[in-house]
Amino acid sequence: MTRKLRTGRTTGSCAAAAAMAGTIFLLTGKQPASIDVPLPPGGRLSVPIDRYEQQGEKDSLRVSVIKDGGDDPDATHGCDIQAIISIDHDSPGPLTVFIDGGIGVGRATLPGLPVKVGTAAINPEPLRQIETSVREAAESMESGRITVLIEVPEGETIAKRTLNPRLGIKGGISILGTHGIVKPYSHDSWKATVEEALDVARAQGLDHAIFTTGRSSERLYQETHPKTPVLALVQAADFFEFSMQAATKRKFSRVTWSLFFGKLVKQAQGLAYTHARTHPVDFSRLADWCKEAGVADEYQDAIRGANTARQVLMMLEGDAARPRLVELLVSEAKRNAERFCEGRCEVGYVVFDFDGTRLT
């Protein structure tokens, strides 16, 4: 029996729960063990509270929530997401809620992001979610000011394992969450990172995006194209169709894919998403392409029975038909890429062997 995958909670939902719990405590003295936070699309999510810590002043409190990514954990899984809440009952005028980022929450230094340069990297949806949660908890207050400072003690260290430094987000992580819930293998956060990277590149006047499938293909591309602007490099991972459509939407005139042979085969197959676990190589189709490229018939059974694309490539080492096979696969992949972008982008390919040798 297949185990049902467990959903998780976004950093935005964690921050909203911490802020909401702190507001409730300061206004009522109650310490909820969990909080039902409102979600951006509607509905609610129960989030456990880890701890409450008085901040010295009676109207200031730190609340911590442990980020749980469910069965699709990311770099922030297991870390503390904290909110420091303070209330000024004497502030004149209608109730205001001020939200900012503190330790471990990055700040934007480049245009093109969903947040303005100089502000905390708390994206618009979670920012609204936090404010909505606080206002709901403070419904008895007609005036005054509630200040919420979101902090992630490990944020600066965690951010080094993300693309935030590349995007000009300095000093920590981003507070994210379009839906408030992390669905296993939904990849929402990675897609958002691709979009943000493209937005930053366009804001810098770039119109040629270099999509790589990971750090290795990015490094190899940089070594062979040392004058490439760093902001043009976008780690698109397995999101073939999505990345092409995102580039088209932002009016990039050129896209180049830097990848290894295995991903090239999958793009040639026309797979919108190319992860090994869910979208395998079609070896029967690869065998047909090999035959079309001039690979001898004696290889057909071995190709159809291969376990990996790398095995096929190694099998053909020294074969005069191998370069023609790579050329044919590039042509097929390019055709699919142009289909995904409706022909609006010029598409190119730089392909590497698994040992780093350039194949195109």
C-alpha positions in Angstrom: 0.0 0.0 0.0 1.4 3.4 -1.0 1.9 5.8 1.9 0.0 9.1 1.6 2.5 11.9 1.3 2.5 14.4 4.2 2.0 18.1 3.4 4.0 20.8 5.2 3.7 24.5 6.0 5.5 27.4 4.3 7.7 29.9 6.0 4.9 32.4 5.5 2.4 30.2 7.4 5.0 29.6 10.2 5.6 33.4 10.5 1.9 34.1 10.5 1.2 31.5 13.2 4.0 32.9 15.4 2.8 36.5 15.0 -0.8 35.5 15.6 0.0 33.5 18.7 2.1 36.3 20.1 -0.7 38.8 19.6 -3.2 36.6 21.4 -0.8 36.1 24.3 -0.1 39.8 24.7 -3.8 40.7 24.6 -5.3 37.8 26.6 -2.5 36.1 28.4 -3.4 32.8 26.7 -0.7 30.6 25.2 -2.2 28.5 22.4 -0.4 25.3 21.8 -1.4 25.6 18.1 -2.9 28.3 15.9 -5.3 28.0 13.0 -3.9 30.5 10.5 -5.8 31.8 7.6 -4.3 30.7 4.2 -3.8 33.1 1.2 -6.2 31.2 -1.1 -8.8 30.7 1.7 -9.2 28.0 4.4 -7.1 27.5 7.5 -4.1 25.5 8.6 -3.3 24.3 12.2 0.3 25.2 13.1 1.9 24.0 16.4 3.7 26.7 18.5 7.1 25.6 19.8 7.7 28.2 22.5 6.9 31.6 24.0 9.7 33.9 25.3 9.1 37.2 27.1 11.3 40.0 25.7 11.7 42.0 28.9 8.9 44.5 28.3 5.4 43.3 29.2 4.1 44.3 25.7 6.9 42.4 23.8 7.1 38.7 23.1 9.1 36.3 20.9 7.2 33.2 19.6 8.9 30.4 17.7 7.5 27.9 15.2 9.4 24.9 13.8 9.3 24.9 10.0 8.0 21.5 8.7 8.3 20.9 5.0 6.3 17.6 5.2 7.5 15.0 2.8 9.0 17.6 0.5 11.4 19.3 2.8 13.5 22.2 1.6 16.5 24.0 3.0 14.4 25.6 5.7 13.0 22.3 7.0 13.4 22.0 10.8 14.5 25.6 11.4 13.1 28.2 13.8 10.7 30.8 12.3 10.2 33.5 14.9 8.1 36.6 15.4 8.8 39.3 17.9 5.6 41.1 18.6 5.1 44.3 20.4 2.0 46.3 21.0 1.6 50.1 21.5 -1.9 50.7 22.8 -1.4 54.5 22.8 -0.6 55.0 19.2 -3.2 57.3 17.7 -5.5 56.6 14.8 -7.0 53.3 13.6 -5.1 50.1 14.3 -1.9 49.7 12.2 0.2 46.6 11.7 3.9 47.1 10.8 5.8 44.0 9.6 9.6 43.8 9.0 12.4 41.3 8.8 15.1 41.0 11.3 18.0 38.5 11.9 18.1 35.8 9.2 15.6 37.4 6.9 17.2 38.6 3.7 16.9 42.1 2.3 16.5 42.9 -1.4 19.4 44.7 -3.1 18.5 44.3 -6.7 15.3 45.3 -8.7 13.1 42.7 -10.3 12.0 40.9 -7.1 8.5 40.9 -5.7 9.7 43.2 -2.9 11.3 46.7 -3.3 15.0 47.2 -3.0 16.0 47.8 0.6 13.0 46.0 2.1 12.8 42.6 3.8 12.4 39.6 1.6 8.9 38.8 2.8 6.9 38.1 -0.3 3.5 39.9 -0.9 1.3 36.8 -0.1 2.9 35.9 3.2 3.1 39.5 4.1 -0.7 39.8 3.7 -1.1 36.4 5.5 0.9 37.7 8.5 -1.1 41.0 8.7 -4.4 39.2 8.3 -3.5 36.8 11.1 -2.5 39.6 13.4 -5.6 41.7 12.7 -7.8 38.6 13.4 -6.1 38.1 16.7 -6.4 41.8 17.6 -10.0 42.2 16.5 -10.7 43.8 19.9 -8.3 46.6 19.2 -9.7 49.6 17.4 -6.6 51.8 17.7 -2.9 51.3 18.4 0.0 49.8 16.6 1.3 46.2 16.5 4.8 45.7 15.3 6.0 42.3 14.0 9.6 41.5 13.4 10.2 38.1 11.7 13.5 36.4 12.4 15.2 33.2 11.4 18.2 32.6 13.7 19.8 30.2 11.1 18.6 32.2 8.1 22.0 33.6 7.0 23.6 30.1 7.0 20.6 28.5 5.3 20.5 31.2 2.6 23.9 30.0 1.4 22.3 26.8 0.3 19.7 28.7 -1.8 19.9 31.1 -4.8 19.1 34.1 -2.6 22.7 35.5 -2.9 22.5 35.3 -6.7 19.2 37.1 -6.7 20.6 40.0 -4.6 18.8 38.9 -1.4 21.4 39.5 1.3 21.6 38.4 4.9 19.1 35.5 5.0 16.3 33.6 3.6 13.0 34.7 2.0 9.7 34.3 3.7 7.6 32.6 1.0 4.3 30.9 0.5 1.7 31.6 -2.2 -0.6 28.9 -0.8 0.5 28.6 2.8 0.8 24.8 2.4 3.8 22.8 1.0 2.5 20.0 -1.1 5.0 17.2 -1.6 6.8 17.5 -5.0 4.7 20.5 -6.0 7.9 22.4 -6.6 6.2 25.8 -6.0 9.2 27.3 -4.3 11.6 26.3 -7.0 9.3 27.6 -9.7 9.1 30.9 -7.8 12.9 31.1 -7.7 13.1 30.6 -11.5 10.6 33.4 -12.0 12.5 35.7 -9.6 15.8 35.0 -11.2 14.3 35.9 -14.6 12.7 39.0 -13.2 16.1 40.2 -11.8 17.9 39.4 -15.0 15.4 41.5 -17.0 15.5 44.3 -14.5 19.3 44.4 -15.3 18.6 44.7 -19.0 19.5 41.2 -19.9 17.5 39.4 -22.7 19.5 36.1 -22.9 18.7 33.6 -20.2 21.0 30.6 -19.6 19.0 27.8 -18.1 21.1 25.1 -16.3 19.9 21.9 -14.8 22.0 22.2 -11.7 25.2 23.5 -10.2 27.5 21.3 -12.3 26.0 22.3 -15.6 26.1 25.9 -14.5 29.8 25.6 -13.5 30.7 24.0 -16.8 28.9 26.7 -18.8 30.7 29.4 -16.9 34.1 27.7 -17.6 33.3 27.6 -21.3 31.7 31.0 -21.4 33.6 33.1 -18.8 32.1 36.4 -19.9 28.5 35.4 -19.2 26.8 37.7 -16.6 26.1 35.8 -13.5 22.6 37.1 -13.3 21.9 35.5 -16.7 22.4 32.0 -15.2 19.2 30.5 -14.0 19.0 27.0 -12.4 15.9 25.7 -14.0 16.5 22.1 -12.8 13.9 19.8 -14.4 11.3 22.5 -15.3 11.6 22.4 -19.0 8.2 23.6 -20.1 7.7 26.0 -17.2 11.0 27.7 -17.6 10.5 28.2 -21.4 7.1 29.7 -20.7 8.4 31.9 -17.9 11.2 33.3 -20.2 8.6 33.9 -23.0 6.3 35.8 -20.6 9.2 38.1 -19.7 10.1 38.7 -23.3 13.6 37.1 -23.3 14.7 37.0 -27.0 17.2 34.1 -26.4 17.4 31.0 -24.2 20.3 28.6 -24.0 20.1 25.3 -22.1 23.3 24.0 -20.5 22.8 20.3 -19.6 24.1 16.8 -19.6 23.3 14.1 -22.1 20.6 12.4 -20.0 18.5 15.6 -19.6 19.0 16.3 -23.3 17.4 12.9 -24.1 14.4 13.7 -21.9 14.0 17.2 -23.5 14.2 15.5 -26.9 11.3 13.3 -25.7 9.3 16.5 -25.1 8.9 15.9 -21.4 7.6 19.0 -19.7 9.3 17.9 -16.5 12.5 15.8 -16.6 13.1 14.3 -13.1 14.5 10.8 -13.0 12.1 9.5 -10.4 8.9 10.3 -12.2 9.9 10.8 -15.9 12.4 8.2 -17.1 14.3 7.9 -20.3 12.4 6.2 -23.2 15.1 3.8 -24.3 13.1 2.4 -27.1 12.8 5.9 -28.6 16.5 6.6 -27.9 17.3 3.4 -29.8 15.3 4.6 -32.8 17.2 7.9 -32.7 20.5 6.1 -32.5 19.5 4.1 -35.6 18.5 7.3 -37.4 21.9 8.8 -36.5 23.7 5.8 -38.1 24.5 3.7 -35.0 25.0 0.1 -36.0 22.0 -2.3 -35.6 24.1 -4.6 -33.4 23.7 -2.0 -30.6 19.9 -1.9 -30.7 19.2 -4.6 -28.1 21.8 -3.2 -25.7 20.4 0.4 -26.1 16.8 -0.8 -25.5 17.9 -2.7 -22.4 20.1 0.1 -21.0 19.5 1.4 -17.5 20.8 5.0 -18.0 21.4 7.4 -20.8 25.0 7.6 -19.6 25.3 3.9 -20.3 24.3 4.4 -23.9 26.6 7.4 -24.3 29.6 5.3 -23.0 28.5 2.4 -25.2 29.0 4.7 -28.3 32.3 6.2 -27.3 34.5 6.4 -30.3 31.6 5.6 -32.7 31.4 8.1 -35.6 27.7 8.2 -35.2 27.8 9.6 -31.7 28.2 13.3 -32.7 25.3 12.8 -35.2 23.2 11.4 -32.4 23.9 14.4 -30.1 23.1 16.7 -33.0 19.8 14.9 -33.7 18.8 15.0 -30.0 19.6 18.8 -29.8 17.4 19.3 -32.9 14.5 17.4 -31.2 15.0 19.2 -27.9 15.1 22.6 -29.6 11.9 21.8 -31.4 10.2 21.1 -28.1 11.6 24.1 -26.4 10.4 26.3 -29.3 7.0 24.6 -29.0 6.8 25.5 -25.3 7.7 29.1 -26.0 5.5 29.3 -29.1 8.5 30.2 -31.2 9.1 33.5 -29.5 12.6 32.7 -28.2 15.7 31.8 -30.1 16.9 28.5 -28.4 20.4 27.1 -28.2 22.0 24.1 -26.5 25.4 23.5 -24.8 25.6 19.8 -23.9 28.2 18.0 -21.7 29.3 14.5 -21.2 29.0 13.2 -17.6 32.7 13.7 -17.1 32.4 17.4 -18.2 33.5 17.0 -21.8 31.6 19.3 -24.1 29.6 17.4 -26.7 28.3 20.4 -28.7 
